[in-house]
Amino acid sequence: MDLGLLRRAVELARVNGAEGQLPFGAVIANGDEVVATGVNTALRDNDPTAHGEVVAVRAACRELGTISLAGTTLYSSCEPCPICHTTAIAAEVDRVVYAAPKEWVPDLGTPFAPVLIDIQAAARRLDPDRIVQIELVEAREPFAVFLETRR
């Protein structure tokens, strides 16, 4: 179940990258039932908070009519940044499963304030059990596809 849903998040990221948007995708599931999906729309919407995971959490909360996503899993194409990790905590998502570690993310030409690295480290230290990685080699593809659209 985890692998299939994680691959779906990676495919969402690949398609988003091919469309010239930042190559990140996410799926919120309750068991094997998909509740909502999201892709990064920050460039399109001029919204620095429109990360794939945040978009998916917003959509899932609307779909379920609640602000609590307790009992769900968030599948992310890439290791969640501090914005996304904090959003998952605030929404009470049980688990976050991601494919690509942050070290795989190339320079995508968008700002990432250095303080966010420290905030991410603090979130991981304070909430270590929520996030797990299942490395997928294909999780590198969305980055390559996005960069190709920029040439």
Summary of the structure (lengths in Angstrom):
residues: 151
radius of gyration: 14.1
end to end distance: 36.3
largest distance: 42.0
contacts: 519
relative contact order: 0.20
helix: 47%
strand: 19%
